[in-house]
Amino acid sequence: MADDFEAMWGALSPVGRSAQSGGYFRQPFRTAESELRSWFVEACTARGLRLEGDGLGNLVGWWGEEHATRPDERLLTGSHLDSVLDGGAYDGPLGVVSALAAVDRMRERGVVPSRPIGVSVFVEEEGSRFGLACLGSRLLTGATTWEHARELRDRDGVALPDALAAVDLPGLDPGAGDARDLLAGVTTFVELHVEQGRALVDLGHAIGVASGIWPHGRYRFEMTGTADHAGTTRMEDRADPMLTYAMTALAADEQARLTGARATFGRIEVEPNGTNAVPSRVTGWLDARCEDEAALSELVAAVERRAQQRAETDGTAVRVVAESVSGLVTFDPALARHVAGDHAVGDWPVLPTQAGHDAGVLSTAGIPTVMLFVRNPSGVSHSPAESATVPDCLVGVDALADTLERLCR
């Protein structure tokens, strides 16, 4: 089983990796992510898993349907294969590879599952191409409609339907039917994921269980002013939106530090983007996360107030658009206790996360959900420095296999 995991991981490691940074560029429906999808199809086929696609890029390989005594209580696991721009190796793919390895492990043990077990791949979890995080799982659950999704465009202006049409892989036909069919009969979802922090390092555990996900959202701040000459325009005559943006970014940082929240401007676009020109427009995307929904609303409102105040000084204008907002997710406490308790090494720690996941979308849709975390020695994520050791990954495979087996009893 260790050899199988390492062989699968070795096959994925070069795909989409930058020779310069060591990070990964695996955006949906582009070459690297499509290569990973083909790999997943081959891996499922080699294991005799029945493959299903929903026409939008989501895939599930089913095992154990023919012998299941509880065929209407489907058990789903898996994660995603896409990455953020210049991301780490483990965020997403670890959950997919571990799920396939867990099926292998259960077969080695002679397990005959009482419930059909599906290994899933959700598309565009990161939102790195079309801007909407967890797009695939949102479409599956109905949290986002195809009518809305079809209007999404990437940074090059390519619409989602056109991106789908350009890829010749299983499950990519938006006219194929109801996207939610893939979740028919699914009564439990288990997602294994690399931890995106250092809690397990501090606690000295290789495995943890998520209690819930903080509320979080993405907000587009549009700041408009007047383009002008960088050399001949006096400072007092300018309407410079870059100044408004700069003070807004500082205000977001200050507000988050004061309240124990998270606030990040990680993406910015400038027009006309010339070295010797005062900008006419600056657009910045705020990622905000708080412990509860009221705090999230107040954080964003406070940042917007500061932006508007600065705009009055600069002679600019500010417009804020909420592109996506996800509320507080509390995973089924009884399910978390059931999964975390009574292990040979003692109970696995239960901890919250500030990162969004497909698990949160499925939980919000009413599917009992549990998340397993694998220790990340660096504590760094969404970066080439993201890491996990092979021994911890193998502990994760066993933990996932044990969890799936336990949920089939």
C-alpha positions in Angstrom: 0.0 0.0 0.0 2.9 2.4 0.8 4.3 1.6 -2.6 1.0 2.3 -4.3 0.6 5.7 -2.5 4.2 6.8 -3.4 3.8 5.6 -7.0 0.6 7.6 -7.4 2.1 10.6 -5.7 5.2 10.3 -7.9 3.1 10.3 -11.0 1.3 13.5 -10.1 4.3 15.5 -8.8 5.7 16.8 -12.1 2.3 17.8 -13.5 1.9 21.6 -13.7 5.0 22.3 -11.6 6.9 25.5 -12.2 10.7 24.9 -12.8 11.3 28.4 -11.4 9.3 28.4 -8.2 8.6 24.8 -7.6 4.9 25.7 -7.2 2.0 24.4 -9.1 -0.3 25.9 -11.8 -3.2 23.5 -12.2 -6.1 25.7 -13.2 -9.3 24.1 -14.3 -9.7 23.0 -18.0 -6.1 23.9 -18.8 -3.4 21.3 -19.8 -2.1 20.4 -16.3 -5.4 20.0 -14.6 -6.8 18.0 -17.6 -3.8 15.7 -17.4 -4.6 15.1 -13.8 -8.2 14.4 -14.6 -7.1 11.8 -17.2 -4.8 10.2 -14.6 -7.8 10.0 -12.2 -9.9 8.3 -14.9 -7.1 5.8 -15.5 -6.6 5.1 -11.8 -10.4 4.5 -11.3 -10.5 2.2 -14.4 -7.5 0.2 -13.2 -9.3 -0.4 -9.9 -12.6 -1.4 -11.5 -14.4 1.6 -10.1 -17.5 2.7 -12.0 -16.9 6.2 -13.2 -19.5 8.9 -13.4 -19.3 12.5 -14.6 -21.8 15.3 -14.3 -21.1 17.2 -17.4 -19.3 20.1 -15.6 -16.0 18.4 -14.7 -17.0 16.7 -11.4 -16.1 13.0 -11.3 -16.8 10.0 -9.0 -15.4 6.5 -9.1 -17.7 4.1 -7.3 -16.6 0.9 -5.4 -18.6 -1.9 -3.8 -22.0 -1.3 -5.3 -22.6 -4.9 -6.3 -22.2 -6.2 -2.7 -23.6 -3.3 -0.7 -26.3 -4.2 1.8 -27.2 -0.5 2.2 -27.1 0.7 -1.4 -29.2 3.8 -0.7 -26.7 5.1 1.9 -23.8 6.1 -0.3 -20.5 7.2 1.3 -18.4 9.7 -0.6 -14.8 10.7 -0.1 -12.2 12.6 -2.2 -11.2 16.2 -2.8 -10.0 18.3 -5.8 -7.0 18.4 -8.2 -6.8 22.1 -9.1 -4.5 24.5 -7.4 -4.2 28.2 -6.7 -1.6 30.1 -8.8 1.8 28.9 -7.8 0.3 26.7 -5.1 1.5 23.7 -3.1 1.5 20.1 -4.1 -0.8 18.8 -1.3 -3.9 21.0 -1.2 -6.5 18.9 -2.9 -4.5 16.1 -4.6 -3.5 14.6 -1.2 -7.2 13.9 -0.6 -7.8 12.2 -4.0 -4.6 10.1 -3.9 -5.3 9.1 -0.2 -8.9 8.1 -1.1 -7.7 5.8 -3.9 -5.0 4.4 -1.6 -7.7 3.9 1.2 -9.8 1.8 -1.2 -6.7 -0.3 -2.0 -6.0 -0.6 1.8 -9.6 -1.8 2.5 -9.3 -4.3 -0.3 -6.1 -5.6 1.2 -8.0 -6.0 4.5 -10.7 -8.0 2.8 -13.3 -5.3 3.6 -16.6 -5.7 1.7 -18.3 -2.3 2.3 -22.0 -2.3 3.3 -22.4 1.0 1.5 -21.2 2.0 -2.0 -18.0 4.2 -1.6 -17.3 6.9 -4.1 -13.9 8.6 -4.7 -14.7 12.1 -6.0 -12.9 14.9 -7.8 -14.6 18.3 -7.5 -13.7 20.9 -10.2 -12.5 24.5 -9.5 -12.3 24.3 -5.8 -9.8 27.1 -5.5 -11.6 29.5 -7.7 -8.3 30.3 -9.3 -9.6 30.5 -12.9 -13.2 31.6 -12.7 -13.2 33.4 -9.4 -15.8 31.4 -7.6 -14.4 29.0 -5.0 -15.9 25.5 -4.8 -17.6 26.0 -8.1 -18.0 22.3 -8.8 -19.5 21.4 -5.4 -21.7 24.5 -5.5 -23.1 23.4 -8.8 -23.6 19.8 -7.6 -25.6 20.9 -4.5 -27.5 23.7 -6.2 -25.8 26.4 -4.2 -24.8 28.0 -7.6 -26.9 27.6 -10.7 -25.6 26.9 -14.2 -27.3 30.0 -15.4 -25.0 32.0 -13.1 -21.9 29.9 -13.7 -22.1 30.1 -17.5 -21.6 33.8 -17.2 -18.3 33.5 -15.4 -15.1 34.5 -17.2 -11.5 34.0 -16.5 -8.8 36.7 -16.6 -8.4 36.3 -20.4 -12.2 36.8 -20.9 -12.8 33.1 -21.7 -16.3 32.1 -20.6 -16.8 28.9 -18.6 -18.9 27.1 -21.3 -16.1 27.8 -23.9 -13.5 26.4 -21.5 -15.6 23.3 -21.1 -16.0 23.0 -24.8 -12.3 23.1 -25.4 -11.6 20.0 -23.2 -12.2 16.5 -24.5 -12.5 14.5 -21.3 -15.2 12.3 -19.6 -17.9 14.2 -17.9 -17.5 17.5 -19.7 -20.9 18.1 -21.4 -23.0 20.8 -19.7 -26.1 19.6 -21.7 -25.8 16.0 -20.3 -28.4 16.5 -17.5 -28.9 17.5 -13.9 -25.5 18.1 -12.3 -26.9 17.1 -8.9 -27.3 13.5 -10.0 -23.8 12.7 -8.8 -24.9 13.2 -5.2 -28.0 11.0 -5.4 -28.1 8.8 -2.4 -25.0 10.3 -0.8 -25.6 10.3 3.0 -22.1 11.0 4.3 -19.0 12.8 2.9 -15.4 12.4 4.2 -12.7 14.7 3.0 -9.0 14.2 3.8 -6.9 17.4 3.4 -3.5 18.6 4.4 -3.7 21.0 7.3 -3.3 24.6 6.3 -1.7 25.7 9.6 0.4 24.4 12.5 -2.2 23.2 15.0 -1.3 19.5 14.6 2.5 20.4 14.8 1.9 22.2 18.1 -0.3 19.3 19.4 2.1 16.6 18.3 -0.5 14.7 16.3 -0.4 13.4 12.7 -4.1 13.4 12.2 -6.9 15.8 13.3 -10.6 16.2 12.7 -12.3 19.5 11.7 -15.0 20.9 13.9 -16.1 23.6 11.4 -15.1 26.3 8.9 -15.1 30.0 9.7 -17.4 32.3 7.6 -15.4 33.8 4.7 -15.9 35.8 1.5 -14.3 37.4 -1.5 -15.1 41.1 -2.1 -14.1 43.2 -5.1 -13.1 46.7 -4.3 -13.3 49.0 -7.4 -11.5 52.3 -7.0 -11.7 54.9 -9.8 -9.9 58.1 -10.4 -8.4 60.1 -13.2 -5.5 58.9 -15.5 -2.8 61.5 -15.8 0.9 62.1 -16.4 3.2 60.8 -13.6 5.7 63.6 -14.2 3.7 66.7 -15.1 0.7 66.4 -12.8 1.2 68.0 -9.4 0.5 65.8 -6.4 -2.3 68.1 -5.2 -4.0 67.9 -8.6 -4.3 64.1 -8.7 -7.2 61.8 -8.2 -5.1 58.7 -7.7 -7.0 55.5 -6.9 -3.8 53.7 -6.0 -3.6 55.9 -2.9 -7.1 54.9 -2.0 -6.3 51.2 -2.5 -3.0 51.4 -0.5 -4.8 52.9 2.5 -7.7 50.4 2.2 -5.2 47.5 2.3 -3.6 48.9 5.4 -7.0 49.4 7.0 -8.0 45.8 6.3 -4.8 44.6 7.9 -5.3 46.8 11.0 -9.0 45.8 11.4 -8.1 42.1 11.2 -5.4 42.4 13.7 -7.6 44.2 16.1 -10.4 41.6 15.9 -8.5 38.3 15.6 -9.8 37.9 12.0 -8.1 37.4 8.7 -8.1 40.0 5.9 -6.0 39.8 2.8 -5.7 41.8 -0.5 -4.0 39.1 -2.6 -4.9 40.2 -6.1 -4.9 43.6 -7.7 -5.4 44.9 -11.3 -4.4 48.4 -12.3 -5.5 50.4 -15.4 -3.8 51.6 -17.5 -0.9 49.9 -15.7 1.8 52.2 -16.9 4.9 53.1 -15.0 4.7 56.8 -16.0 0.9 57.1 -15.6 -1.4 57.9 -12.7 -3.9 55.0 -12.7 -7.5 55.6 -13.7 -8.7 52.4 -11.9 -7.4 50.0 -9.3 -9.4 46.8 -8.5 -8.4 44.8 -5.4 -9.9 41.6 -4.2 -10.3 41.2 -0.4 -10.4 37.8 1.2 -11.9 38.1 4.6 -12.5 35.4 7.3 -13.9 35.7 10.8 -15.1 33.5 13.6 -18.7 34.3 13.1 -20.9 35.9 10.5 -21.7 39.1 12.3 -17.9 39.7 12.8 -17.4 39.1 9.1 -20.0 41.6 8.1 -18.6 44.2 10.5 -15.0 43.6 9.3 -16.0 44.2 5.6 -18.1 47.2 6.5 -15.3 48.7 8.5 -12.9 48.3 5.7 -15.3 49.8 3.2 -15.9 52.8 5.6 -12.2 53.5 5.7 -12.0 53.2 1.9 -14.8 55.7 1.4 -13.2 58.1 3.9 -9.9 57.9 2.0 -11.6 58.3 -1.3 -13.0 61.6 -0.2 -9.5 62.8 0.5 -8.2 61.5 -2.8 -11.0 62.6 -5.0 -11.7 59.1 -6.1 -14.7 56.7 -5.9 -15.1 53.3 -4.3 -17.5 50.5 -5.2 -17.6 47.2 -3.3 -19.1 44.0 -4.7 -19.4 40.7 -2.8 -18.4 38.0 -5.3 -18.9 35.1 -2.9 -19.7 34.7 0.8 -19.9 31.5 2.7 -21.5 31.3 6.2 -20.3 29.4 9.3 -20.1 25.7 8.8 -20.4 23.4 11.8 -19.7 19.8 10.9 -21.9 17.2 12.5 -20.6 17.0 16.1 -21.7 13.5 16.7 -20.1 12.3 13.5 -16.8 14.2 14.3 -16.8 12.5 17.8 -17.5 9.1 16.2 -14.6 9.5 13.8 -12.1 11.1 16.2 -12.6 8.8 19.2 -11.4 5.4 20.3 -8.1 5.0 18.4 -5.0 3.1 19.5 -3.1 6.3 19.7 -5.9 8.0 21.6 -8.5 10.4 20.4 -7.6 12.5 17.4 -7.8 16.3 18.2 -10.8 18.2 16.9 -10.0 21.7 15.6 -11.6 24.5 13.5 -10.3 25.7 10.2 -10.3 29.1 8.6 -10.0 27.6 5.0 -12.9 26.9 2.8 -13.5 23.4 1.4 -15.9 21.4 -0.7 -16.7 19.6 2.6 -18.2 22.9 3.8 -20.5 23.2 0.7 -21.7 19.6 1.1 -22.3 20.1 4.8 -24.3 23.3 4.2 -26.4 21.3 1.7 -27.4 18.9 4.5 -25.0 16.0 3.9 -23.4 14.9 7.2 -19.7 15.6 6.6 -16.4 15.1 8.4 -12.9 16.3 7.5 -9.6 14.7 8.4 -6.4 16.8 8.5 -2.9 15.5 7.9 0.0 17.3 9.7 1.8 20.0 7.7 5.3 20.5 9.2 5.8 23.9 7.6 2.3 25.2 8.5 2.4 26.9 5.1 -0.3 26.5 2.4 -1.2 28.0 -1.0 2.6 28.2 -1.5 5.4 26.0 -2.8 6.5 25.6 0.8 3.4 23.5 1.7 4.5 20.1 2.9 3.7 16.8 4.4 5.9 13.8 5.2 5.4 10.4 3.5 5.0 8.7 7.0 2.3 11.2 7.9 0.6 10.8 4.5 0.5 7.0 5.1 -0.9 7.5 8.5 -3.5 9.6 6.8 -4.4 6.8 4.3 -4.9 4.4 7.2 -6.9 6.9 9.1 -9.2 7.5 6.1 -9.5 3.7 5.5 -10.4 3.2 9.2 -12.9 6.0 9.0 -14.6 4.7 5.9 -14.7 1.2 7.3 -16.1 2.5 10.6 -18.8 4.3 8.7 -19.8 1.1 6.9 -20.5 -0.8 10.1 
